[in-house]
Amino acid sequence: MTIGILIAVVTFAIIVAFYLNAARNRRRAQQFIQTTGRPARARILNVSDTGVTVNNNPRINMTIQVEAEGIEPYTITKSSTVSRLAIPRAGEVYEAYYDPANLKRVVIQLGSPQPA
């Protein structure tokens, strides 16, 4: 094996390890917000396609209005990879949790929408 191939393999392994670690950290942060955050409702205001597909599922941008007891409704933008068969639509409302220390940290349960 030449040095060039060895460097390429090591570089690839480092990049893969970095992305796997980042994904694990995102899942941990989401689990933390779901267990310690406060419940809310996430009303989808706008959905747009980013043009990126992951495992044949689209990555979308969503403009969301977060509504919760004790705070004024506020709007955030989130990107998410969603099932091609269950793309959220404007007007739908989902269960969500937010971090009161950082209102931008919101986890949305994109299963089935709640009644509006």
C-alpha positions as CSV (number, residue, x, y, z in Angstrom):
1,M,0.0,0.0,0.0
2,T,1.4,3.3,-1.0
3,I,1.6,6.3,1.4
4,G,-1.0,8.2,-0.7
5,I,-3.6,5.4,-0.3
6,L,-2.8,5.1,3.4
7,I,-3.3,8.9,3.9
8,A,-6.6,8.7,1.9
9,V,-7.9,5.8,4.0
10,V,-7.0,7.5,7.3
11,T,-8.5,10.8,6.2
12,F,-11.7,9.0,5.2
13,A,-11.9,7.2,8.5
14,I,-11.4,10.5,10.4
15,I,-14.2,12.2,8.4
16,V,-16.6,9.3,9.0
17,A,-15.8,9.2,12.7
18,F,-16.4,13.0,12.9
19,Y,-19.9,12.7,11.2
20,L,-20.9,9.7,13.3
21,N,-19.9,11.6,16.5
22,A,-21.8,14.7,15.4
23,A,-25.0,12.6,14.7
24,R,-24.7,10.9,18.1
25,N,-24.4,14.4,19.8
26,R,-27.5,15.6,17.9
27,R,-29.5,12.6,19.1
28,R,-28.3,13.1,22.7
29,A,-29.3,16.8,22.6
30,Q,-32.8,15.9,21.2
31,Q,-33.3,13.3,23.9
32,F,-32.2,15.8,26.5
33,I,-34.7,18.3,25.3
34,Q,-37.5,15.7,25.1
35,T,-36.9,14.6,28.7
36,T,-36.1,18.0,30.4
37,G,-37.8,20.5,28.0
38,R,-41.2,22.0,28.2
39,P,-44.1,20.8,26.1
40,A,-45.3,23.0,23.2
41,R,-47.1,22.9,19.9
42,A,-45.3,23.4,16.7
43,R,-47.4,25.0,13.9
44,I,-45.9,24.6,10.5
45,L,-46.1,27.9,8.6
46,N,-44.0,27.1,5.6
47,V,-42.1,24.1,4.1
48,S,-39.5,24.3,1.3
49,D,-37.3,21.7,-0.2
50,T,-33.5,22.2,0.2
51,G,-32.8,20.0,-2.9
52,V,-30.8,17.5,-0.7
53,T,-31.9,13.9,-0.4
54,V,-30.7,11.5,2.3
55,N,-31.5,7.8,1.8
56,N,-34.1,8.8,-0.8
57,N,-35.8,11.1,1.8
58,P,-35.9,14.9,1.3
59,R,-34.3,17.4,3.5
60,I,-36.6,20.3,4.1
61,N,-36.6,23.8,5.7
62,M,-39.6,24.5,7.9
63,T,-40.7,27.8,9.3
64,I,-42.4,27.0,12.6
65,Q,-44.4,28.9,15.1
66,V,-43.8,27.5,18.6
67,E,-46.7,27.9,21.0
68,A,-46.5,27.0,24.7
69,E,-48.1,28.0,28.0
70,G,-46.5,30.9,29.7
71,I,-44.6,32.3,26.7
72,E,-45.4,34.4,23.7
73,P,-45.6,32.4,20.4
74,Y,-42.3,32.7,18.5
75,T,-41.1,31.6,15.1
76,I,-38.0,29.5,14.2
77,T,-36.6,27.9,11.1
78,K,-35.5,24.3,11.2
79,S,-34.0,21.9,8.7
80,S,-35.0,18.2,8.9
81,T,-34.8,15.0,6.8
82,V,-38.3,13.6,6.6
83,S,-40.0,10.6,5.1
84,R,-41.0,11.1,1.5
85,L,-44.3,9.6,2.5
86,A,-45.0,12.0,5.4
87,I,-43.8,15.5,4.5
88,P,-45.2,18.1,6.9
89,R,-47.5,20.7,5.3
90,A,-48.2,24.3,6.2
91,G,-51.0,24.5,8.7
92,E,-50.3,21.2,10.4
93,V,-49.6,21.2,14.2
94,Y,-47.3,18.8,15.9
95,E,-46.3,18.0,19.5
96,A,-43.0,19.6,20.4
97,Y,-40.6,20.3,23.3
98,Y,-38.5,23.4,23.8
99,D,-35.5,24.3,25.9
100,P,-36.5,27.3,28.1
101,A,-32.9,28.3,28.4
102,N,-32.5,28.5,24.6
103,L,-35.8,28.9,22.7
104,K,-34.2,28.0,19.4
105,R,-33.7,24.4,20.6
106,V,-36.9,22.7,19.7
107,V,-37.6,19.0,19.1
108,I,-40.7,18.4,17.0
109,Q,-42.5,15.0,17.0
110,L,-43.1,14.7,13.2
111,G,-45.3,11.6,13.5
112,S,-48.9,12.4,12.9
113,P,-50.2,15.9,13.2
114,Q,-52.5,17.0,16.1
115,P,-55.8,18.6,15.5
116,A,-55.3,22.3,14.8
